[in-house]
């Protein structure tokens, strides 16, 4: 689940929880809304964590073709 799908689930859950006033036999729409908001929030946290952990590569173009270079370890400047 990506960020867009997570936000969609959160919005759909909020609509079911706070905006829908109809009653359906056998289904509590308020509970369904809460579950959708929780699933969307967990999906959003996982998607953001995976985006932060993604490896970055730099592409250097030469006459012979492209070379993919992994960035070196981060070095903090001295204080």
C-alpha positions in Angstrom: 0.0 0.0 0.0 1.4 3.4 -1.0 0.9 6.8 0.4 -2.1 7.6 -1.8 -3.9 4.4 -0.9 -3.3 5.0 2.8 -4.6 8.6 2.6 -7.7 7.3 0.7 -8.4 4.7 3.4 -8.0 7.4 6.1 -10.4 9.7 4.3 -13.0 7.0 3.6 -12.8 5.9 7.2 -13.3 9.4 8.4 -16.3 9.8 6.2 -17.9 6.6 7.5 -17.2 7.5 11.1 -18.2 11.2 11.1 -20.4 12.0 8.1 -22.6 8.9 7.5 -25.8 8.9 9.5 -27.6 6.0 7.9 -28.0 2.7 9.8 -27.3 -0.7 8.1 -28.6 -3.8 9.7 -25.8 -6.0 10.9 -23.0 -3.5 10.1 -21.8 -0.7 12.4 -20.5 1.9 9.9 -18.8 3.8 12.7 -16.7 0.8 13.6 -15.9 0.1 9.9 -14.7 3.7 9.7 -12.4 3.4 12.7 -10.9 0.2 11.3 -10.3 1.8 7.9 -8.6 4.8 9.5 -6.3 2.5 11.6 -5.4 0.4 8.6 -4.7 3.6 6.6 -2.5 5.1 9.3 -0.5 1.9 9.7 -0.1 1.7 5.9 1.1 5.3 5.8 3.7 4.7 8.5 5.0 1.6 6.7 5.1 3.5 3.3 7.0 6.4 4.8 9.4 4.1 6.6 10.1 2.2 3.4 10.6 5.4 1.4 13.2 6.6 4.0 15.1 3.3 3.9 15.3 3.1 0.1 18.9 3.1 -1.2 20.0 5.9 -3.4 22.3 5.5 -6.4 23.9 8.2 -8.5 24.1 7.9 -12.3 27.3 9.1 -13.9 27.3 9.3 -17.7 30.5 8.6 -19.6 31.3 8.2 -23.3 31.3 4.4 -22.7 27.8 4.5 -21.1 26.2 5.0 -17.8 27.7 3.9 -14.5 25.7 3.5 -11.3 27.7 4.7 -8.3 26.6 3.9 -4.7 27.1 6.9 -2.4 29.7 6.5 0.2 29.1 6.7 3.9 28.0 10.1 5.2 30.7 12.1 6.9 29.6 14.9 9.2 31.8 18.1 8.9 33.9 18.8 12.0 32.5 21.4 14.4 
